Amino acid sequence: MGIFVTPMFWLLYGGLYTFLLFVSGVIAIPAGHLGRRRGKRLGGRDRGVALFAIVTGWILILLSLLLVLAYAGLSAGLALLADPA
């Protein structure tokens, strides 16, 4: 049952998760830049954490774009399989 339900769950709600990944990345990048600027004023404290937020934000955006491509490829593949001609 789990082998069947898990892919169906991702197909039904995958767009929501992809959107949330993208939004989290878009929020993390400016927050990381603000943290680096604040860390510079405080003498370099927690600048590494802010850099981690920037890198993580870019990775989240990249993963969300890869997921969009995967969904498009899956849709195109299923369309080819369902084509009666």
C-alpha positions as CSV (number, residue, x, y, z in Angstrom):
1,M,0.0,0.0,0.0
2,G,2.8,2.4,0.9
3,I,4.5,1.8,-2.5
4,F,1.4,3.0,-4.2
5,V,0.3,5.8,-1.9
6,T,3.6,7.6,-1.6
7,P,4.1,8.5,-5.3
8,M,0.4,9.5,-5.5
9,F,0.8,11.8,-2.5
10,W,3.8,13.5,-4.2
11,L,1.8,13.8,-7.4
12,L,-1.1,15.4,-5.7
13,Y,0.7,17.7,-3.3
14,G,4.1,18.0,-5.0
15,G,3.3,21.4,-6.4
16,L,2.6,22.8,-2.9
17,Y,5.9,21.4,-1.6
18,T,7.8,22.8,-4.6
19,F,6.3,26.2,-4.1
20,L,7.1,26.1,-0.4
21,L,10.7,25.1,-1.2
22,F,11.0,28.1,-3.6
23,V,9.5,30.5,-1.1
24,S,11.8,29.3,1.7
25,G,14.8,29.8,-0.6
26,V,13.6,33.3,-1.6
27,I,13.2,34.2,2.1
28,A,16.5,32.7,3.2
29,I,18.7,34.6,0.7
30,P,17.8,38.2,1.8
31,A,17.7,37.1,5.5
32,G,21.2,35.7,5.1
33,H,22.5,38.9,3.5
34,L,20.9,40.9,6.3
35,G,22.5,38.5,8.9
36,R,26.0,39.0,7.3
37,R,25.6,42.7,7.4
38,R,24.5,42.6,11.0
39,G,27.4,40.2,11.8
40,K,29.8,42.7,10.3
41,R,28.6,45.4,12.6
42,L,28.8,43.0,15.6
43,G,32.4,42.1,14.9
44,G,32.0,39.0,12.8
45,R,29.7,37.1,15.1
46,D,27.4,34.5,13.4
47,R,28.5,35.4,9.9
48,G,29.0,31.7,9.1
49,V,25.4,31.0,10.0
50,A,24.2,33.7,7.7
51,L,26.4,32.4,4.9
52,F,24.9,29.0,5.5
53,A,21.4,30.6,5.0
54,I,22.5,32.1,1.7
55,V,23.9,28.9,0.4
56,T,20.9,26.9,1.6
57,G,18.5,29.4,0.0
58,W,20.2,29.0,-3.4
59,I,20.1,25.2,-3.0
60,L,16.4,25.3,-2.2
61,I,15.7,27.4,-5.3
62,L,17.8,25.1,-7.5
63,L,16.0,22.0,-6.1
64,S,12.6,23.6,-6.7
65,L,13.4,24.4,-10.3
66,L,14.7,20.8,-10.8
67,L,11.4,19.5,-9.3
68,V,9.4,21.7,-11.7
69,L,11.4,20.1,-14.6
70,A,10.8,16.6,-13.2
71,Y,7.1,17.3,-13.0
72,A,7.1,18.6,-16.5
73,G,9.0,15.5,-17.7
74,L,6.6,13.2,-15.8
75,S,3.6,14.9,-17.3
76,A,5.1,14.7,-20.8
77,G,6.0,11.0,-20.3
78,L,2.5,10.2,-19.1
79,A,1.0,12.1,-22.0
80,L,3.0,10.0,-24.4
81,L,1.9,6.8,-22.7
82,A,-1.7,7.8,-22.7
83,D,-1.7,8.9,-26.4
84,P,-3.9,6.5,-28.3
85,A,-2.3,7.3,-31.7
